Structures are given as structure tokens and as C-alpha cells.
Amino acid sequence: MTSEAARPLAANSFETRPLQDGAVVEVTARFIVTRQDLAALERVFTPQPDRGVPHQSTVELPRLRSLPAPEEPKLQILVAPRRILRADGSAVQLTRLEFDLLLYLCENPGRVHRRSALLNAVWQFNSVPSTRTVDVHIRRIRSKLGTGLDLITTVRGVGYRMDRPTDVQVVRD
């Protein structure tokens, strides 16, 4: 018969329980803190002789590391005023259909969108005309965004895909 104290903790358990010899096992979780709080945590977990930690116990200090700051998006789409801003604050002038096409691709990233689906979503065409309308608008968007913002990928023979959603921030007001 096993006692409650002899049962091991589960690998992902967040509980503490006394073991046979009276020791306590603590399971910690990972969390993210701001840079301001990092200094306070380092002060709290730095060993100090007056804390009264028993000599025979082993105290493992948490490994504190700072994560890189999140990158600013290279492009910001302001939906209500229908404006596009680069990271440096300069505006990108797009026509209404170019704006709608870019917004649609950015709101649905990672998927390949067929030309016919884009015509239906942006232009509200129910029939598929045999034009290169989508290709022309994509080319114009790319030229207006510049070479530093390669956001739209061509999937040859199929359509287009927005591959880097972290480079774009859509702001709805």
C-alpha cells in the first residue's frame, strides 16, 4: 500500500506535496515579465545569507533571461480611415480596390487565395471574368509598398498568399 506522501508528482503538475522525508518538491511554470519587473525578480531570487536557507538543502535559482522585444510591424493598416503606414510613419497611397485587396490578404494570411476567390471577395464578381485584374492590382500594390515589404507571395498557377502576418498590423477603430 502506497501512502499519499510516496506518490510521485506528475510531470506537468502545479502542486506541491510533502515527500517521505518531509522535503517539498516545487514545480514552477514559465512566464513572461516586462523589463521593469525583471530587475525586481533578480533581487528577490538572488541568494542572501540572512534568508535562513538550511545548509543541507539545495536551492536552485530560476534562470532569468530577457526575451527580445517584439518587433514593430513593417506595415500598419488603419481600417477606419483607410490608410496604410510604413514603420517609419510614411503613408502608402493605394486605390480603394488595392486597399481592399491588401486588407483581405492580410486578414486571411497563410492561405493560398485563388484569383477567382479574390475577385469574389474584393470585387464581388459572381462570375469569373477571364482578365488579369487581380495580377495587375497585386503588381501595383507590390510596387507601391516597395522592395523592402515582400508581403505577398505568388503561388504559380493558383493565386496569392500573404506569408508574413507579423510584418503587418491591422488596426480597426
Summary of the structure (lengths in Angstrom):
residues: 173
radius of gyration: 27.5
end to end distance: 63.3
largest distance: 80.9
contacts: 343
relative contact order: 0.13
helix: 31%
strand: 15%
